[in-house]
Amino acid sequence: MIEKRKPKIGLLGIMHGLYDEKQPDITSLQEGYARKVVAQLA
């Protein structure tokens, strides 16, 4: 019999130094977005 389970999904955030210079708040914005996605998938 096959066991039913939720799939495992990974989230990888990639940042480049240029973003930090041009948009210093982008890291916190992306963190907030990632937390919302995780909450919806949990």
Biopython code that builds the backbone (N, CA, C, O; Angstrom):
import numpy as np
from Bio.PDB.StructureBuilder import StructureBuilder

atoms = [
    (1, "MET", "N", (0.841, -1.187, 0.000)),
    (1, "MET", "CA", (0.000, 0.000, 0.000)),
    (1, "MET", "C", (0.885, 1.249, 0.000)),
    (1, "MET", "O", (1.901, 1.289, 0.694)),
    (2, "ILE", "N", (0.510, 2.247, -0.759)),
    (2, "ILE", "CA", (1.296, 3.477, -0.869)),
    (2, "ILE", "C", (0.844, 4.467, 0.205)),
    (2, "ILE", "O", (-0.343, 4.755, 0.352)),
    (3, "GLU", "N", (1.818, 4.973, 0.944)),
    (3, "GLU", "CA", (1.532, 5.956, 1.992)),
    (3, "GLU", "C", (1.379, 7.340, 1.369)),
    (3, "GLU", "O", (2.208, 7.754, 0.559)),
    (4, "LYS", "N", (0.325, 8.050, 1.744)),
    (4, "LYS", "CA", (0.117, 9.406, 1.230)),
    (4, "LYS", "C", (0.782, 10.400, 2.169)),
    (4, "LYS", "O", (0.530, 10.394, 3.374)),
    (5, "ARG", "N", (1.634, 11.252, 1.610)),
    (5, "ARG", "CA", (2.304, 12.292, 2.388)),
    (5, "ARG", "C", (2.363, 13.558, 1.565)),
    (5, "ARG", "O", (2.268, 13.535, 0.338)),
    (6, "LYS", "N", (2.522, 14.671, 2.278)),
    (6, "LYS", "CA", (2.705, 15.939, 1.584)),
    (6, "LYS", "C", (4.086, 15.954, 0.944)),
    (6, "LYS", "O", (5.037, 15.435, 1.527)),
    (7, "PRO", "N", (4.213, 16.530, -0.228)),
    (7, "PRO", "CA", (5.536, 16.639, -0.849)),
    (7, "PRO", "C", (6.410, 17.614, -0.074)),
    (7, "PRO", "O", (5.910, 18.522, 0.590)),
    (8, "LYS", "N", (7.700, 17.419, -0.164)),
    (8, "LYS", "CA", (8.649, 18.339, 0.454)),
    (8, "LYS", "C", (9.034, 19.389, -0.586)),
    (8, "LYS", "O", (9.409, 19.066, -1.713)),
    (9, "ILE", "N", (8.933, 20.630, -0.183)),
    (9, "ILE", "CA", (9.253, 21.731, -1.083)),
    (9, "ILE", "C", (10.335, 22.573, -0.437)),
    (9, "ILE", "O", (10.228, 22.937, 0.734)),
    (10, "GLY", "N", (11.375, 22.883, -1.195)),
    (10, "GLY", "CA", (12.451, 23.726, -0.687)),
    (10, "GLY", "C", (12.329, 25.139, -1.237)),
    (10, "GLY", "O", (11.788, 25.359, -2.321)),
    (11, "LEU", "N", (12.837, 26.076, -0.475)),
    (11, "LEU", "CA", (12.813, 27.474, -0.886)),
    (11, "LEU", "C", (14.233, 28.006, -0.747)),
    (11, "LEU", "O", (14.805, 28.015, 0.343)),
    (12, "LEU", "N", (14.781, 28.441, -1.851)),
    (12, "LEU", "CA", (16.156, 28.922, -1.859)),
    (12, "LEU", "C", (16.171, 30.392, -2.249)),
    (12, "LEU", "O", (15.777, 30.764, -3.355)),
    (13, "GLY", "N", (16.625, 31.204, -1.335)),
    (13, "GLY", "CA", (16.725, 32.633, -1.619)),
    (13, "GLY", "C", (18.118, 32.969, -2.126)),
    (13, "GLY", "O", (19.113, 32.630, -1.487)),
    (14, "ILE", "N", (18.190, 33.624, -3.253)),
    (14, "ILE", "CA", (19.482, 34.004, -3.826)),
    (14, "ILE", "C", (19.539, 35.518, -3.911)),
    (14, "ILE", "O", (18.652, 36.150, -4.485)),
    (15, "MET", "N", (20.566, 36.088, -3.347)),
    (15, "MET", "CA", (20.720, 37.543, -3.359)),
    (15, "MET", "C", (22.064, 37.908, -3.989)),
    (15, "MET", "O", (23.044, 37.171, -3.882)),
    (16, "HIS", "N", (22.079, 39.032, -4.627)),
    (16, "HIS", "CA", (23.301, 39.567, -5.213)),
    (16, "HIS", "C", (23.607, 40.891, -4.530)),
    (16, "HIS", "O", (22.689, 41.623, -4.160)),
    (17, "GLY", "N", (24.858, 41.201, -4.363)),
    (17, "GLY", "CA", (25.272, 42.424, -3.694)),
    (17, "GLY", "C", (24.677, 43.683, -4.290)),
    (17, "GLY", "O", (24.412, 44.645, -3.569)),
    (18, "LEU", "N", (24.466, 43.691, -5.585)),
    (18, "LEU", "CA", (23.910, 44.869, -6.244)),
    (18, "LEU", "C", (22.525, 45.209, -5.697)),
    (18, "LEU", "O", (22.189, 46.382, -5.539)),
    (19, "TYR", "N", (21.722, 44.186, -5.409)),
    (19, "TYR", "CA", (20.397, 44.439, -4.848)),
    (19, "TYR", "C", (20.503, 45.130, -3.499)),
    (19, "TYR", "O", (19.734, 46.045, -3.204)),
    (20, "ASP", "N", (21.450, 44.697, -2.681)),
    (20, "ASP", "CA", (21.626, 45.307, -1.363)),
    (20, "ASP", "C", (21.953, 46.792, -1.480)),
    (20, "ASP", "O", (21.523, 47.591, -0.648)),
    (21, "GLU", "N", (22.701, 47.157, -2.496)),
    (21, "GLU", "CA", (23.061, 48.564, -2.687)),
    (21, "GLU", "C", (21.881, 49.380, -3.207)),
    (21, "GLU", "O", (21.628, 50.482, -2.720)),
    (22, "LYS", "N", (21.166, 48.854, -4.180)),
    (22, "LYS", "CA", (20.087, 49.594, -4.833)),
    (22, "LYS", "C", (18.770, 49.551, -4.059)),
    (22, "LYS", "O", (18.012, 50.520, -4.064)),
    (23, "GLN", "N", (18.502, 48.436, -3.400)),
    (23, "GLN", "CA", (17.258, 48.273, -2.641)),
    (23, "GLN", "C", (17.584, 47.641, -1.286)),
    (23, "GLN", "O", (17.441, 46.429, -1.125)),
    (24, "PRO", "N", (18.017, 48.437, -0.320)),
    (24, "PRO", "CA", (18.451, 47.882, 0.965)),
    (24, "PRO", "C", (17.364, 47.107, 1.715)),
    (24, "PRO", "O", (17.683, 46.249, 2.538)),
    (25, "ASP", "N", (16.097, 47.390, 1.447)),
    (25, "ASP", "CA", (15.019, 46.697, 2.155)),
    (25, "ASP", "C", (14.546, 45.424, 1.451)),
    (25, "ASP", "O", (13.604, 44.782, 1.916)),
    (26, "ILE", "N", (15.173, 45.055, 0.357)),
    (26, "ILE", "CA", (14.690, 43.910, -0.423)),
    (26, "ILE", "C", (14.804, 42.589, 0.352)),
    (26, "ILE", "O", (13.968, 41.702, 0.180)),
    (27, "THR", "N", (15.815, 42.454, 1.188)),
    (27, "THR", "CA", (15.977, 41.212, 1.948)),
    (27, "THR", "C", (14.788, 40.990, 2.875)),
    (27, "THR", "O", (14.241, 39.889, 2.924)),
    (28, "SER", "N", (14.387, 42.013, 3.602)),
    (28, "SER", "CA", (13.250, 41.858, 4.514)),
    (28, "SER", "C", (11.941, 41.664, 3.741)),
    (28, "SER", "O", (11.063, 40.929, 4.195)),
    (29, "LEU", "N", (11.801, 42.304, 2.596)),
    (29, "LEU", "CA", (10.603, 42.107, 1.775)),
    (29, "LEU", "C", (10.513, 40.667, 1.274)),
    (29, "LEU", "O", (9.443, 40.059, 1.302)),
    (30, "GLN", "N", (11.635, 40.129, 0.820)),
    (30, "GLN", "CA", (11.643, 38.753, 0.327)),
    (30, "GLN", "C", (11.428, 37.762, 1.463)),
    (30, "GLN", "O", (10.800, 36.721, 1.271)),
    (31, "GLU", "N", (11.946, 38.082, 2.640)),
    (31, "GLU", "CA", (11.713, 37.214, 3.794)),
    (31, "GLU", "C", (10.220, 37.158, 4.113)),
    (31, "GLU", "O", (9.674, 36.083, 4.363)),
    (32, "GLY", "N", (9.569, 38.309, 4.104)),
    (32, "GLY", "CA", (8.133, 38.347, 4.363)),
    (32, "GLY", "C", (7.351, 37.534, 3.342)),
    (32, "GLY", "O", (6.424, 36.806, 3.697)),
    (33, "TYR", "N", (7.726, 37.660, 2.077)),
    (33, "TYR", "CA", (7.079, 36.888, 1.016)),
    (33, "TYR", "C", (7.281, 35.389, 1.246)),
    (33, "TYR", "O", (6.338, 34.605, 1.138)),
    (34, "ALA", "N", (8.512, 34.999, 1.563)),
    (34, "ALA", "CA", (8.812, 33.583, 1.786)),
    (34, "ALA", "C", (8.015, 33.037, 2.968)),
    (34, "ALA", "O", (7.516, 31.913, 2.913)),
    (35, "ARG", "N", (7.896, 33.817, 4.021)),
    (35, "ARG", "CA", (7.118, 33.371, 5.188)),
    (35, "ARG", "C", (5.640, 33.180, 4.827)),
    (35, "ARG", "O", (5.006, 32.244, 5.314)),
    (36, "LYS", "N", (5.094, 34.042, 3.993)),
    (36, "LYS", "CA", (3.702, 33.899, 3.560)),
    (36, "LYS", "C", (3.517, 32.633, 2.724)),
    (36, "LYS", "O", (2.530, 31.915, 2.884)),
    (37, "VAL", "N", (4.463, 32.367, 1.841)),
    (37, "VAL", "CA", (4.392, 31.156, 1.011)),
    (37, "VAL", "C", (4.452, 29.916, 1.892)),
    (37, "VAL", "O", (3.662, 28.988, 1.716)),
    (38, "VAL", "N", (5.382, 29.897, 2.835)),
    (38, "VAL", "CA", (5.528, 28.748, 3.733)),
    (38, "VAL", "C", (4.255, 28.546, 4.552)),
    (38, "VAL", "O", (3.803, 27.415, 4.728)),
    (39, "ALA", "N", (3.681, 29.630, 5.049)),
    (39, "ALA", "CA", (2.455, 29.521, 5.845)),
    (39, "ALA", "C", (1.312, 28.928, 5.022)),
    (39, "ALA", "O", (0.524, 28.137, 5.539)),
    (40, "GLN", "N", (1.219, 29.301, 3.758)),
    (40, "GLN", "CA", (0.157, 28.777, 2.900)),
    (40, "GLN", "C", (0.363, 27.298, 2.573)),
    (40, "GLN", "O", (-0.603, 26.555, 2.398)),
    (41, "LEU", "N", (1.610, 26.879, 2.493)),
    (41, "LEU", "CA", (1.903, 25.491, 2.131)),
    (41, "LEU", "C", (1.915, 24.550, 3.330)),
    (41, "LEU", "O", (1.856, 23.331, 3.164)),
    (42, "ALA", "N", (1.991, 25.104, 4.526)),
    (42, "ALA", "CA", (2.083, 24.261, 5.740)),
    (42, "ALA", "C", (0.763, 23.583, 6.037)),
    (42, "ALA", "O", (0.656, 22.841, 7.014)),
]
sb = StructureBuilder()
sb.init_structure("model")
sb.init_model(0)
sb.init_chain("A")
sb.init_seg("    ")
for serial, (resi, resn, name, xyz) in enumerate(atoms, 1):
    if name == "N":
        sb.init_residue(resn, " ", resi, " ")
    sb.init_atom(name, np.array(xyz, "f"), 0.0, 1.0, " ", f" {name:<3s}", serial, name[0])
structure = sb.get_structure()
